[in-house]
């Protein structure tokens, strides 16, 4: 009998943007010193749906500075409505 194993992440950390008004020397992502490469609202929600399909228990939204993302709260609400815990 063949048994299919499916691995799902328990937690996901999503660096939603590299945009940041600071230039901290200790920043691991070099946010504020590299191009922001910001997704628009439709693409952010598509990524959110792909992450939801992975069924993690928690998604941490990081960056850069996630609070500069105009559609951050729409993304967080989509995760929350899917039963996924959201941290910032």
CNS distance restraints for C-alpha pairs under 8 A (distance, minus, plus):
assign (resid   8 and name CA) (resid  54 and name CA) 6.13 0.50 0.50
assign (resid   8 and name CA) (resid  55 and name CA) 6.79 0.50 0.50
assign (resid   8 and name CA) (resid  56 and name CA) 6.67 0.50 0.50
assign (resid   9 and name CA) (resid  54 and name CA) 7.12 0.50 0.50
assign (resid   9 and name CA) (resid  55 and name CA) 7.45 0.50 0.50
assign (resid   9 and name CA) (resid  56 and name CA) 5.34 0.50 0.50
assign (resid   9 and name CA) (resid  57 and name CA) 7.97 0.50 0.50
assign (resid  10 and name CA) (resid  55 and name CA) 7.92 0.50 0.50
assign (resid  10 and name CA) (resid  56 and name CA) 4.70 0.50 0.50
assign (resid  10 and name CA) (resid  57 and name CA) 5.34 0.50 0.50
assign (resid  10 and name CA) (resid  58 and name CA) 6.68 0.50 0.50
assign (resid  11 and name CA) (resid  56 and name CA) 5.44 0.50 0.50
assign (resid  11 and name CA) (resid  57 and name CA) 5.98 0.50 0.50
assign (resid  11 and name CA) (resid  58 and name CA) 4.86 0.50 0.50
assign (resid  11 and name CA) (resid  59 and name CA) 5.77 0.50 0.50
assign (resid  11 and name CA) (resid  60 and name CA) 7.64 0.50 0.50
assign (resid  12 and name CA) (resid  56 and name CA) 6.77 0.50 0.50
assign (resid  12 and name CA) (resid  58 and name CA) 6.41 0.50 0.50
assign (resid  12 and name CA) (resid  59 and name CA) 4.73 0.50 0.50
assign (resid  12 and name CA) (resid  60 and name CA) 6.14 0.50 0.50
assign (resid  13 and name CA) (resid  59 and name CA) 5.83 0.50 0.50
assign (resid  13 and name CA) (resid  60 and name CA) 4.69 0.50 0.50
assign (resid  13 and name CA) (resid  61 and name CA) 6.03 0.50 0.50
assign (resid  13 and name CA) (resid  62 and name CA) 6.78 0.50 0.50
assign (resid  14 and name CA) (resid  59 and name CA) 7.18 0.50 0.50
assign (resid  14 and name CA) (resid  60 and name CA) 6.16 0.50 0.50
assign (resid  14 and name CA) (resid  61 and name CA) 5.04 0.50 0.50
assign (resid  14 and name CA) (resid  62 and name CA) 5.79 0.50 0.50
assign (resid  14 and name CA) (resid  63 and name CA) 7.47 0.50 0.50
assign (resid  15 and name CA) (resid  61 and name CA) 6.13 0.50 0.50
assign (resid  15 and name CA) (resid  62 and name CA) 4.53 0.50 0.50
assign (resid  15 and name CA) (resid  63 and name CA) 4.19 0.50 0.50
assign (resid  15 and name CA) (resid  64 and name CA) 6.98 0.50 0.50
assign (resid  15 and name CA) (resid  66 and name CA) 7.89 0.50 0.50
assign (resid  16 and name CA) (resid  38 and name CA) 7.76 0.50 0.50
assign (resid  16 and name CA) (resid  61 and name CA) 6.41 0.50 0.50
assign (resid  16 and name CA) (resid  62 and name CA) 6.07 0.50 0.50
assign (resid  16 and name CA) (resid  63 and name CA) 5.53 0.50 0.50
assign (resid  16 and name CA) (resid  64 and name CA) 7.59 0.50 0.50
assign (resid  16 and name CA) (resid  66 and name CA) 6.34 0.50 0.50
assign (resid  16 and name CA) (resid  69 and name CA) 7.92 0.50 0.50
assign (resid  17 and name CA) (resid  36 and name CA) 6.07 0.50 0.50
assign (resid  17 and name CA) (resid  37 and name CA) 6.88 0.50 0.50
assign (resid  17 and name CA) (resid  38 and name CA) 5.78 0.50 0.50
assign (resid  17 and name CA) (resid  62 and name CA) 7.62 0.50 0.50
assign (resid  17 and name CA) (resid  63 and name CA) 5.02 0.50 0.50
assign (resid  17 and name CA) (resid  64 and name CA) 5.42 0.50 0.50
assign (resid  17 and name CA) (resid  65 and name CA) 6.89 0.50 0.50
assign (resid  17 and name CA) (resid  66 and name CA) 6.30 0.50 0.50
assign (resid  17 and name CA) (resid  69 and name CA) 7.30 0.50 0.50
assign (resid  18 and name CA) (resid  29 and name CA) 7.32 0.50 0.50
assign (resid  18 and name CA) (resid  30 and name CA) 7.65 0.50 0.50
assign (resid  18 and name CA) (resid  31 and name CA) 4.67 0.50 0.50
assign (resid  18 and name CA) (resid  32 and name CA) 6.53 0.50 0.50
assign (resid  18 and name CA) (resid  34 and name CA) 7.05 0.50 0.50
assign (resid  18 and name CA) (resid  35 and name CA) 6.96 0.50 0.50
assign (resid  18 and name CA) (resid  36 and name CA) 4.59 0.50 0.50
assign (resid  18 and name CA) (resid  37 and name CA) 6.95 0.50 0.50
assign (resid  18 and name CA) (resid  38 and name CA) 7.58 0.50 0.50
assign (resid  18 and name CA) (resid  63 and name CA) 5.49 0.50 0.50
assign (resid  18 and name CA) (resid  64 and name CA) 4.22 0.50 0.50
assign (resid  18 and name CA) (resid  65 and name CA) 7.06 0.50 0.50
assign (resid  19 and name CA) (resid  31 and name CA) 5.96 0.50 0.50
assign (resid  19 and name CA) (resid  32 and name CA) 5.57 0.50 0.50
assign (resid  19 and name CA) (resid  35 and name CA) 7.51 0.50 0.50
assign (resid  19 and name CA) (resid  36 and name CA) 4.72 0.50 0.50
assign (resid  19 and name CA) (resid  38 and name CA) 7.70 0.50 0.50
assign (resid  19 and name CA) (resid  63 and name CA) 7.39 0.50 0.50
assign (resid  19 and name CA) (resid  64 and name CA) 5.13 0.50 0.50
assign (resid  19 and name CA) (resid  65 and name CA) 6.01 0.50 0.50
assign (resid  19 and name CA) (resid  66 and name CA) 7.82 0.50 0.50
assign (resid  19 and name CA) (resid  68 and name CA) 7.21 0.50 0.50
assign (resid  20 and name CA) (resid  31 and name CA) 5.76 0.50 0.50
assign (resid  20 and name CA) (resid  32 and name CA) 4.67 0.50 0.50
assign (resid  20 and name CA) (resid  63 and name CA) 7.99 0.50 0.50
assign (resid  20 and name CA) (resid  64 and name CA) 5.04 0.50 0.50
assign (resid  20 and name CA) (resid  65 and name CA) 4.90 0.50 0.50
assign (resid  20 and name CA) (resid  68 and name CA) 7.49 0.50 0.50
assign (resid  21 and name CA) (resid  32 and name CA) 6.10 0.50 0.50
assign (resid  21 and name CA) (resid  65 and name CA) 7.73 0.50 0.50
assign (resid  22 and name CA) (resid  31 and name CA) 7.79 0.50 0.50
assign (resid  22 and name CA) (resid  32 and name CA) 5.92 0.50 0.50
assign (resid  23 and name CA) (resid  27 and name CA) 7.81 0.50 0.50
assign (resid  23 and name CA) (resid  30 and name CA) 7.74 0.50 0.50
assign (resid  23 and name CA) (resid  31 and name CA) 7.04 0.50 0.50
assign (resid  23 and name CA) (resid  32 and name CA) 5.44 0.50 0.50
assign (resid  23 and name CA) (resid  33 and name CA) 6.60 0.50 0.50
assign (resid  24 and name CA) (resid  30 and name CA) 7.90 0.50 0.50
assign (resid  25 and name CA) (resid  30 and name CA) 7.90 0.50 0.50
assign (resid  27 and name CA) (resid  31 and name CA) 6.71 0.50 0.50
assign (resid  29 and name CA) (resid  63 and name CA) 7.59 0.50 0.50
assign (resid  29 and name CA) (resid  64 and name CA) 7.27 0.50 0.50
assign (resid  30 and name CA) (resid  34 and name CA) 6.43 0.50 0.50
assign (resid  31 and name CA) (resid  36 and name CA) 7.73 0.50 0.50
assign (resid  31 and name CA) (resid  63 and name CA) 7.25 0.50 0.50
assign (resid  31 and name CA) (resid  64 and name CA) 4.92 0.50 0.50
assign (resid  32 and name CA) (resid  36 and name CA) 7.64 0.50 0.50
assign (resid  32 and name CA) (resid  64 and name CA) 7.11 0.50 0.50
assign (resid  39 and name CA) (resid  43 and name CA) 5.86 0.50 0.50
assign (resid  39 and name CA) (resid  44 and name CA) 5.89 0.50 0.50
assign (resid  40 and name CA) (resid  44 and name CA) 6.11 0.50 0.50
assign (resid  41 and name CA) (resid  45 and name CA) 6.21 0.50 0.50
assign (resid  41 and name CA) (resid  71 and name CA) 6.10 0.50 0.50
assign (resid  42 and name CA) (resid  46 and name CA) 6.28 0.50 0.50
assign (resid  43 and name CA) (resid  47 and name CA) 6.21 0.50 0.50
assign (resid  44 and name CA) (resid  48 and name CA) 6.15 0.50 0.50
assign (resid  44 and name CA) (resid  71 and name CA) 7.95 0.50 0.50
assign (resid  44 and name CA) (resid  75 and name CA) 7.06 0.50 0.50
assign (resid  45 and name CA) (resid  49 and name CA) 6.12 0.50 0.50
assign (resid  45 and name CA) (resid  75 and name CA) 6.18 0.50 0.50
assign (resid  46 and name CA) (resid  50 and name CA) 6.28 0.50 0.50
assign (resid  47 and name CA) (resid  51 and name CA) 6.21 0.50 0.50
assign (resid  48 and name CA) (resid  52 and name CA) 6.11 0.50 0.50
assign (resid  48 and name CA) (resid  75 and name CA) 6.51 0.50 0.50
assign (resid  48 and name CA) (resid  78 and name CA) 7.39 0.50 0.50
assign (resid  48 and name CA) (resid  79 and name CA) 7.15 0.50 0.50
assign (resid  49 and name CA) (resid  53 and name CA) 6.20 0.50 0.50
assign (resid  50 and name CA) (resid  54 and name CA) 6.75 0.50 0.50
assign (resid  51 and name CA) (resid  55 and name CA) 7.08 0.50 0.50
assign (resid  51 and name CA) (resid  56 and name CA) 7.67 0.50 0.50
assign (resid  52 and name CA) (resid  56 and name CA) 7.09 0.50 0.50
assign (resid  52 and name CA) (resid  79 and name CA) 6.76 0.50 0.50
assign (resid  52 and name CA) (resid  82 and name CA) 7.10 0.50 0.50
assign (resid  52 and name CA) (resid  84 and name CA) 7.74 0.50 0.50
assign (resid  55 and name CA) (resid  84 and name CA) 7.72 0.50 0.50
assign (resid  56 and name CA) (resid  84 and name CA) 6.87 0.50 0.50
assign (resid  57 and name CA) (resid  84 and name CA) 5.38 0.50 0.50
assign (resid  57 and name CA) (resid  85 and name CA) 6.22 0.50 0.50
assign (resid  58 and name CA) (resid  84 and name CA) 5.51 0.50 0.50
assign (resid  58 and name CA) (resid  85 and name CA) 4.56 0.50 0.50
assign (resid  58 and name CA) (resid  86 and name CA) 5.86 0.50 0.50
assign (resid  58 and name CA) (resid  87 and name CA) 7.53 0.50 0.50
assign (resid  59 and name CA) (resid  79 and name CA) 7.89 0.50 0.50
assign (resid  59 and name CA) (resid  84 and name CA) 6.94 0.50 0.50
assign (resid  59 and name CA) (resid  85 and name CA) 6.23 0.50 0.50
assign (resid  59 and name CA) (resid  86 and name CA) 5.07 0.50 0.50
assign (resid  59 and name CA) (resid  87 and name CA) 6.36 0.50 0.50
assign (resid  60 and name CA) (resid  86 and name CA) 5.78 0.50 0.50
assign (resid  60 and name CA) (resid  87 and name CA) 4.59 0.50 0.50
assign (resid  60 and name CA) (resid  88 and name CA) 5.59 0.50 0.50
assign (resid  61 and name CA) (resid  66 and name CA) 6.91 0.50 0.50
assign (resid  61 and name CA) (resid  86 and name CA) 7.31 0.50 0.50
assign (resid  61 and name CA) (resid  87 and name CA) 6.17 0.50 0.50
assign (resid  61 and name CA) (resid  88 and name CA) 4.94 0.50 0.50
assign (resid  62 and name CA) (resid  66 and name CA) 5.82 0.50 0.50
assign (resid  62 and name CA) (resid  88 and name CA) 6.16 0.50 0.50
assign (resid  65 and name CA) (resid  69 and name CA) 7.87 0.50 0.50
assign (resid  66 and name CA) (resid  72 and name CA) 7.00 0.50 0.50
assign (resid  66 and name CA) (resid  88 and name CA) 7.79 0.50 0.50
assign (resid  67 and name CA) (resid  72 and name CA) 6.85 0.50 0.50
assign (resid  71 and name CA) (resid  75 and name CA) 6.44 0.50 0.50
assign (resid  72 and name CA) (resid  76 and name CA) 6.20 0.50 0.50
assign (resid  73 and name CA) (resid  77 and name CA) 5.93 0.50 0.50
assign (resid  74 and name CA) (resid  78 and name CA) 6.23 0.50 0.50
assign (resid  75 and name CA) (resid  79 and name CA) 6.53 0.50 0.50
assign (resid  76 and name CA) (resid  80 and name CA) 6.17 0.50 0.50
assign (resid  76 and name CA) (resid  86 and name CA) 6.49 0.50 0.50
assign (resid  77 and name CA) (resid  81 and name CA) 5.99 0.50 0.50
assign (resid  78 and name CA) (resid  82 and name CA) 6.37 0.50 0.50
assign (resid  79 and name CA) (resid  83 and name CA) 6.66 0.50 0.50
assign (resid  79 and name CA) (resid  84 and name CA) 5.33 0.50 0.50
assign (resid  79 and name CA) (resid  85 and name CA) 7.16 0.50 0.50
assign (resid  79 and name CA) (resid  86 and name CA) 6.81 0.50 0.50
assign (resid  80 and name CA) (resid  84 and name CA) 5.19 0.50 0.50
assign (resid  80 and name CA) (resid  85 and name CA) 6.06 0.50 0.50
assign (resid  80 and name CA) (resid  86 and name CA) 6.55 0.50 0.50
